[in-house]
Amino acid sequence: MKKKQALVLLLSFITFGNIVAQKTVTLYGKVTDINNKPVDSASVWLKNKINDISVEKKTTLFDNAYETLTDSNGNFSIEVEKGTYYCLYAIKESDYGKTKLEYWAWNLPIYHDLEINPQYDRMEIYGINASEPQTGPFETYQIYFRPMSLTKALKLPKTNMDIIDIAPKIITKKELSVQLNGIDADIVSINKVNEYARGTTMFGYLIQILKPKYNKSEIKASEMVKGYDKISITLHSKETNEMGKGEYFMKRIGN
């Protein structure tokens, strides 16, 4: 009888362990500079948005869900609870605001093991959002982002400003690369827009891309996320000769 009870107890522990394990997945990848050189001791933060109005006076708009550092080869790995996270931020803290600006990825659906490979340089690609225009045949995405130049940021006056002008004056199709799940997408329009933010005005860009046609066999495993399109934006501004990269996960509608 005691042996039977012990066996039942052991099976219960095993079942409980499996349930706990199923609630977590692995977020992993490699942090490099824009020239693919690994970044040792880079900070990687997985964040959620702070929605409580009572904390609006805080300097941060995000809640750190998980954080880690890369190893000497730029690699990182975190066990995280399954869910959709607001953003991921990566940079070596000693670089920030001095020689480099950070990498951001947005709307991360982490329900299975997910590979993210941040790259950063002197051009930050911030605040990426995407939408699908409500016009058939639903072959495009509109994408908004705010590019921020470190060169321009370092020249800003320290006093309050009505306009924070740190974006490229113009962006051409030759300077901009957009990929959907690792496949190059055609850019059909680029428009500079004003953005109100924290009592001032900044500049962003609204672009429209054609969704590339491809077979699933053409997509690398690292670029595939079930039910989502991974949008990758890389900008090389000729104005300041700065580069940056950012990513956004767009939930597919109807497919």
Residue pairs with C-beta under 8 A, 6 or more apart in sequence:
23 81
23 82
24 79
24 80
24 81
24 82
25 79
25 80
25 82
25 110
25 111
25 112
25 113
25 114
26 77
26 78
26 79
26 80
26 113
26 114
27 46
27 66
27 77
27 78
27 80
27 88
27 110
27 113
27 114
27 116
28 75
28 76
28 77
28 78
28 113
28 114
28 115
28 116
29 75
29 76
29 115
29 116
29 117
29 118
30 38
30 70
30 73
30 74
30 75
30 76
30 117
31 38
31 39
31 42
31 44
31 70
31 74
31 76
31 90
31 103
31 117
31 118
31 119
31 120
32 38
32 39
32 74
32 117
32 118
32 119
33 39
33 100
33 119
33 120
33 121
34 119
34 120
34 121
34 243
34 244
34 245
36 119
38 70
38 72
38 73
38 74
38 75
39 70
39 74
39 92
40 70
40 71
40 72
40 73
40 74
40 92
41 69
41 70
41 92
42 69
42 70
42 74
42 76
42 90
42 91
42 92
42 118
43 67
43 68
43 69
43 89
43 90
43 91
43 92
43 93
44 67
44 68
44 69
44 70
44 76
44 78
44 88
44 89
44 90
44 118
45 62
45 64
45 66
45 67
45 88
45 89
45 90
46 64
46 65
46 66
46 67
46 78
46 80
46 85
46 87
46 88
46 108
47 62
47 63
47 64
47 65
47 85
47 86
47 87
47 88
47 89
48 62
48 63
48 65
48 85
48 86
49 61
49 62
49 63
49 86
49 87
50 58
50 60
50 61
50 62
50 63
62 86
62 87
62 89
65 80
65 85
66 78
66 80
68 76
68 77
68 78
69 76
70 76
80 110
82 110
82 111
83 110
83 111
84 107
84 108
84 109
84 110
85 108
85 110
86 106
86 107
86 108
87 104
87 105
87 106
87 107
87 108
88 104
88 105
88 108
88 116
88 118
89 102
89 103
89 104
90 102
90 103
90 118
90 120
91 100
91 101
91 102
91 103
91 120
92 100
95 120
96 102
97 150
97 153
99 122
99 150
100 120
100 121
100 122
100 150
101 120
101 121
101 122
101 123
101 124
101 148
101 150
101 153
101 244
102 120
102 124
103 118
103 119
103 120
103 124
103 125
103 244
103 245
103 246
104 124
104 125
104 126
104 127
104 128
104 246
104 247
105 116
105 118
105 246
105 247
105 248
105 249
106 127
106 128
106 129
106 246
106 247
106 248
106 249
107 248
107 249
107 250
107 251
108 114
108 116
108 249
109 225
109 227
109 228
109 249
109 251
111 226
112 225
112 226
114 225
115 222
116 247
117 222
118 245
119 245
120 244
120 245
121 242
121 243
121 244
121 245
122 149
122 150
122 151
122 240
122 242
122 243
122 244
123 147
123 148
123 149
123 150
123 235
123 236
123 237
123 240
123 242
123 243
123 244
124 147
124 148
124 150
124 244
124 246
125 145
125 146
125 147
125 233
125 235
125 244
125 245
125 246
126 145
126 146
126 147
126 148
126 246
127 144
127 145
127 146
127 204
128 143
128 144
128 145
128 231
128 233
128 246
128 247
128 248
129 143
129 144
129 145
129 248
130 141
130 142
130 143
130 144
130 231
130 248
130 250
131 141
131 142
132 138
132 140
132 141
132 142
132 250
132 253
133 140
133 142
133 208
138 253
138 254
139 210
139 211
140 188
140 208
140 209
140 210
140 211
141 180
141 208
141 209
141 211
141 229
141 231
141 250
142 206
142 207
142 208
143 178
143 206
143 207
143 208
143 209
143 231
143 233
143 248
144 193
144 204
144 205
144 206
144 207
145 204
145 205
145 207
145 233
145 246
146 167
146 195
146 202
146 203
146 204
146 205
147 167
147 168
147 171
147 204
147 205
147 235
147 237
147 244
148 166
148 167
149 166
149 167
149 168
149 237
149 239
149 240
149 242
150 242
151 240
151 242
152 165
152 166
152 167
152 240
153 166
156 164
156 166
160 200
161 200
162 200
162 201
163 200
163 201
163 202
164 200
164 201
164 202
165 202
165 203
166 202
166 203
167 192
167 202
167 203
167 204
167 205
168 175
168 235
168 237
168 239
168 240
169 239
170 192
170 239
171 190
171 192
171 205
171 235
171 237
172 190
172 238
173 187
173 190
175 235
175 236
175 237
175 238
176 187
176 190
176 207
176 233
176 234
176 235
177 184
177 233
177 234
177 235
178 184
178 185
178 187
178 207
178 209
178 231
178 232
178 233
178 234
179 185
179 230
179 231
179 232
179 234
180 209
180 211
180 212
180 229
180 230
180 231
180 232
181 214
181 219
181 223
181 224
181 229
181 230
182 219
182 220
182 222
182 223
182 230
182 232
183 212
183 214
183 218
183 219
184 212
185 209
185 210
185 211
185 212
186 209
186 210
186 212
187 207
187 208
187 209
188 208
188 209
188 210
189 207
189 208
190 205
190 206
190 207
191 205
191 206
191 207
192 203
192 204
192 205
193 203
193 204
193 205
193 206
194 201
194 202
194 203
194 204
195 201
195 202
195 203
195 204
211 229
216 224
223 230
225 249
227 251
227 252
228 249
228 250
228 251
228 252
229 249
229 250
229 252
230 247
230 248
230 249
230 250
231 247
231 248
231 249
231 250
232 245
232 246
232 247
233 245
233 246
233 247
233 248
234 243
234 244
234 245
235 243
235 244
235 245
236 242
236 243
237 243
